[in-house]
């Protein structure tokens, strides 16, 4: 087992059962004793969300463009699509981890 591992929210959304099993295995826990809640349950889904105007969203994306690009290389997986999802272009010659 490695000392540190990252888990992405994207995986919780797309493959909740797999993510829960992976986390429990990483922690050395019995995946069959995962608890009463279903892995994909979102108990906050009905709560009111903060709305961000398109102008503010664009400013945030502009300010974090470098971080969005860096996440692709640092985390791989779903993070490879984050920059494109927000309209941030990859820099020339940038390599993206699988």
C-alpha positions as CSV (number, residue, x, y, z in Angstrom):
1,X,0.0,0.0,0.0
2,X,1.3,3.5,-0.9
3,X,1.3,6.1,1.9
4,X,-0.8,8.6,-0.1
5,X,-3.4,8.3,-2.8
6,X,-5.9,10.6,-4.4
7,X,-9.5,9.8,-5.2
8,X,-11.4,12.0,-7.6
9,X,-15.0,13.3,-7.2
10,X,-15.5,12.5,-10.9
11,X,-15.1,8.8,-10.0
12,X,-17.7,9.1,-7.2
13,X,-20.1,10.4,-9.8
14,X,-19.4,8.0,-12.6
15,X,-18.5,4.8,-10.7
16,X,-19.6,5.0,-7.0
17,X,-19.5,1.3,-6.3
18,X,-16.0,0.9,-7.7
19,X,-14.7,4.0,-5.9
20,X,-16.1,2.8,-2.5
21,X,-14.6,-0.6,-3.0
22,X,-11.2,0.9,-4.0
23,X,-11.2,3.2,-1.0
24,X,-12.1,0.5,1.4
25,X,-9.4,-1.8,0.0
26,X,-6.8,1.0,0.2
27,X,-7.7,1.5,3.9
28,X,-7.5,-2.2,4.5
29,X,-11.2,-2.4,5.5
30,X,-13.7,-5.1,4.7
31,X,-15.6,-3.9,1.6
32,X,-18.6,-6.1,2.5
33,X,-19.1,-4.1,5.7
34,X,-19.4,-0.7,3.9
35,X,-22.3,0.6,5.8
36,X,-26.0,1.2,5.2
37,X,-25.8,4.0,2.6
38,X,-25.7,3.1,-1.1
39,X,-22.4,4.2,-2.7
40,X,-24.0,6.7,-5.1
41,X,-26.4,8.3,-2.7
42,X,-26.1,12.1,-2.7
43,X,-28.0,13.3,0.4
44,X,-27.1,16.9,-0.4
45,X,-28.7,16.8,-3.9
46,X,-31.8,18.7,-2.9
47,X,-29.9,21.5,-1.1
48,X,-29.7,24.9,-2.6
49,X,-26.5,25.5,-4.6
50,X,-24.5,28.7,-4.9
51,X,-25.0,30.2,-8.3
52,X,-22.0,31.7,-10.1
53,X,-22.5,34.1,-13.0
54,X,-20.8,33.2,-16.3
55,X,-18.5,36.2,-15.9
56,X,-17.3,35.1,-12.4
57,X,-16.9,31.5,-13.6
58,X,-14.7,32.7,-16.5
59,X,-12.5,34.8,-14.2
60,X,-12.1,31.8,-11.9
61,X,-11.2,29.5,-14.8
62,X,-8.8,32.1,-16.2
63,X,-7.1,32.3,-12.8
64,X,-6.9,28.6,-12.4
65,X,-6.0,27.6,-16.0
66,X,-2.5,26.6,-15.1
67,X,-3.7,24.4,-12.2
68,X,-6.3,22.7,-14.5
69,X,-3.5,21.9,-16.9
70,X,-1.2,20.6,-14.1
71,X,-3.9,18.4,-12.7
72,X,-4.0,16.4,-15.9
73,X,-0.4,15.4,-15.5
74,X,-0.4,15.1,-11.7
75,X,-3.6,13.0,-11.3
76,X,-4.3,11.5,-14.8
77,X,-7.7,9.8,-15.1
78,X,-10.7,12.1,-15.1
79,X,-8.4,15.1,-14.5
80,X,-7.2,14.9,-18.1
81,X,-10.5,16.3,-19.2
82,X,-10.9,19.1,-16.7
83,X,-9.1,21.8,-18.7
84,X,-11.1,21.1,-21.9
85,X,-14.3,20.9,-19.9
86,X,-13.7,24.6,-19.0
87,X,-12.4,25.7,-22.4
88,X,-8.7,25.8,-21.3
89,X,-6.3,24.8,-24.1
90,X,-3.4,22.6,-23.4
91,X,0.0,24.2,-23.7
92,X,2.2,23.2,-26.6
93,X,4.4,20.2,-25.9
94,X,2.5,19.4,-22.7
95,X,2.4,15.7,-21.8
96,X,-0.6,14.2,-20.1
97,X,-0.2,11.2,-17.8
98,X,-2.5,8.2,-18.6
